[in-house]
Amino acid sequence: MTTAFGLAMLASINGNPQRFRMTMGGGQPFQVSCSEFLNTRAEENQLLDRLELPENATVLDCGCGLGRHLSQVRQGRPSVHCYGIEICDGMLGYLQQRIAPPATFVESFEELDGLKFDLIMLMGNGLGVLGSEQDATQKLASLVGSLRQGGRILIETSNPFGAGYYSNQFEIDYEQHHDGPFVWGGSDKEWIRRILGELGCTVRIEPSKGPGGCFFAIGTKGNQDGTPAPIATV
């Protein structure tokens, strides 16, 4: 599918970042600069650079956009097989050009059925792409289920409005193109820690400089000996 967000991003890669209009929960639309989605931040780079990955690791980026996080993972790791999920078909061709092989880009997680990953990323406040609390819980179970023992899921999220999980509808407009309404979600530290813990992950929380009080949750599937991991404590 062709998306307003994807078209705005593709129009921004020539050094002239575009703006799109976002409307949340039926409120007043506001302008968002695509420059926020073109490059990784310093703390993102530091986190991704220090992650240990095995030789020929498989890495999945859900909602990969222009591939900025996959590009950072690939630096110094030429054998990593990069997988990306991006619903805008116009961006898939760009991703194939930007991320050198081995790399695979698809529009849905179902197209990767049966694959096992060493790292799964939901960066850039990426938990939101999973939607409502019920959908996010179910999809996180599928994602963690596709991790190898000792594999990691790396999530950036926040709940600036309170405790637990929140979700809201949003719409995006760019020129004559319109996306939505879609459901976008986020969580506080306790919610994501509990859900990942119930799925057998040890969980570490690290600070992020993303908007809205974002933080990183790093879930590791099982312990080093392959036994189920306990729920992490504060």
C-alpha positions in Angstrom: 0.0 0.0 0.0 1.1 3.6 -0.5 1.0 5.7 2.6 1.1 9.4 3.3 3.9 8.9 5.8 6.0 6.9 3.4 5.6 9.4 0.6 6.6 12.2 3.0 9.7 10.3 4.1 10.8 9.4 0.5 10.4 13.1 -0.4 12.7 14.0 2.5 15.8 11.9 1.7 17.2 14.5 -0.7 18.1 16.8 2.1 14.9 18.8 2.2 12.8 17.3 5.0 9.1 17.5 4.5 6.3 18.0 7.0 3.1 16.0 7.5 0.0 16.7 9.5 -0.9 14.4 12.4 -4.2 14.4 14.2 -4.6 12.5 17.4 -7.9 11.4 18.9 -9.9 13.8 16.8 -8.1 16.8 18.1 -6.5 19.7 16.2 -3.9 18.6 13.6 -0.3 19.6 14.1 2.8 19.7 11.9 5.5 17.0 12.3 8.9 17.3 10.6 10.2 14.2 8.8 13.7 15.2 10.1 12.7 13.4 13.3 12.6 10.1 11.5 15.7 10.4 9.2 18.6 9.7 11.7 19.2 7.8 14.9 20.0 9.6 18.1 23.3 9.3 20.0 21.8 7.1 22.8 20.2 4.8 20.2 23.5 4.4 18.4 25.3 3.6 21.7 22.7 1.0 22.7 22.7 -0.7 19.3 26.5 -0.7 19.0 27.1 -2.4 22.3 24.6 -5.2 21.6 26.4 -8.5 21.2 25.2 -10.5 18.2 26.3 -13.9 17.0 27.9 -14.4 13.6 25.3 -14.5 10.8 22.7 -13.1 13.3 19.1 -12.4 12.1 17.7 -9.0 13.1 14.1 -7.9 12.6 13.0 -4.2 12.6 9.2 -3.8 12.9 8.0 -0.6 11.3 11.5 0.0 9.9 10.7 3.2 8.0 13.8 4.3 6.0 15.9 1.7 7.8 17.9 4.0 10.1 18.1 1.5 12.9 19.0 -1.4 10.7 21.7 0.7 9.1 23.2 1.3 12.5 23.1 -2.4 13.4 24.7 -3.3 10.1 27.8 -1.1 10.8 30.7 -3.4 11.5 28.4 -6.5 11.2 28.4 -7.4 7.5 27.2 -11.0 8.1 24.0 -9.9 9.9 20.8 -10.7 7.9 18.5 -7.7 8.2 14.8 -8.1 8.0 12.4 -5.2 8.0 8.6 -4.8 8.1 7.3 -1.7 6.3 3.7 -1.4 5.1 4.5 1.4 2.5 5.4 -0.4 -0.7 7.1 2.7 -2.1 9.7 2.5 0.7 10.5 -1.2 0.1 12.6 -0.4 -3.0 14.5 2.3 -1.2 15.3 -0.1 1.7 16.6 -2.7 -0.7 19.0 0.0 -2.1 20.0 1.4 1.3 20.6 -1.9 3.2 23.2 -4.2 1.6 22.5 -7.9 1.3 21.7 -10.1 3.1 18.5 -8.2 3.7 14.8 -8.9 3.3 11.9 -6.5 3.5 8.2 -7.4 3.7 4.9 -5.7 4.5 3.7 -8.1 7.3 5.1 -10.3 10.0 3.2 -13.2 8.6 5.5 -13.3 5.6 8.3 -14.3 7.9 6.5 -17.2 9.5 8.9 -19.9 10.9 12.0 -17.6 11.1 13.9 -17.2 14.3 15.6 -14.0 15.3 18.5 -12.9 17.5 17.2 -9.4 17.8 13.8 -7.8 17.2 13.5 -4.0 17.3 10.5 -1.7 18.0 12.5 1.5 18.1 11.4 5.1 17.5 8.6 4.8 20.0 7.9 1.6 18.0 5.6 -0.2 20.5 2.9 2.0 19.0 2.7 0.1 15.7 1.2 -2.9 17.6 -2.0 -1.0 18.3 -4.4 -1.5 21.2 -3.5 -3.2 24.4 -5.1 -6.5 23.4 -3.3 -6.5 20.0 0.0 -5.4 21.5 -0.1 -8.2 24.1 -0.9 -10.8 21.4 1.7 -9.5 18.9 4.4 -9.3 21.6 3.8 -12.9 22.3 4.3 -13.8 18.6 7.4 -11.7 18.4 9.0 -13.1 21.6 8.0 -16.6 20.3 10.1 -16.0 17.2 13.2 -15.2 19.3 16.0 -17.7 19.8 16.9 -18.5 23.3 19.1 -15.7 24.5 17.7 -13.4 21.8 16.6 -9.9 22.6 13.6 -7.7 21.9 14.4 -4.0 22.1 11.4 -1.7 22.6 11.2 2.1 22.9 7.9 3.4 24.3 6.3 5.7 26.9 3.0 6.5 28.5 3.0 10.3 29.1 -0.6 10.2 30.2 -0.6 7.8 33.2 0.0 4.2 34.3 -0.3 1.0 32.3 -1.0 0.9 28.6 -2.7 3.6 26.6 -3.9 3.8 23.0 -5.3 6.5 20.8 -6.3 6.9 17.2 -4.2 9.0 14.8 -4.4 10.2 11.2 -1.6 11.4 8.9 -2.0 13.8 5.9 0.7 14.7 3.4 -0.3 16.7 0.3 -3.4 14.9 -1.0 -2.6 11.6 0.7 -4.3 10.4 3.9 -3.5 7.6 6.3 -5.8 6.2 9.0 -7.4 6.3 11.4 -4.9 3.9 13.0 -4.5 2.9 16.6 -1.2 3.8 18.3 -0.2 2.6 21.7 2.4 3.0 24.5 3.1 1.8 27.9 4.8 2.6 31.2 7.8 0.7 32.5 5.7 -1.6 34.8 3.4 -2.8 32.0 6.1 -3.7 29.5 8.2 -5.3 32.2 5.3 -7.4 33.3 4.3 -8.5 29.8 7.8 -9.4 28.7 8.4 -11.2 32.0 5.3 -13.3 31.5 6.6 -14.2 28.1 9.8 -15.6 29.6 12.1 -12.6 29.3 14.5 -11.0 31.7 14.0 -7.2 31.4 16.3 -4.2 31.6 15.1 -0.6 31.4 17.4 2.1 30.1 16.7 5.9 29.6 15.9 7.4 26.2 15.8 11.0 25.0 12.8 10.3 22.8 9.8 12.5 23.2 7.1 12.0 25.8 9.3 10.4 28.4 10.4 7.5 26.3 12.5 4.7 27.7 14.1 1.5 26.3 13.0 -1.9 27.5 15.4 -4.7 26.6 14.0 -8.2 27.0 16.2 -11.2 26.8 14.5 -14.5 26.1 15.4 -17.0 28.9 18.6 -17.2 30.9 22.0 -18.1 29.5 21.4 -21.8 30.3 18.1 -21.7 28.4 15.9 -22.0 31.5 12.8 -19.7 31.8 13.6 -16.2 33.0 12.0 -14.7 36.1 10.2 -11.4 36.0 12.7 -8.6 36.5 12.4 -6.4 39.6 13.1 -2.7 39.8 
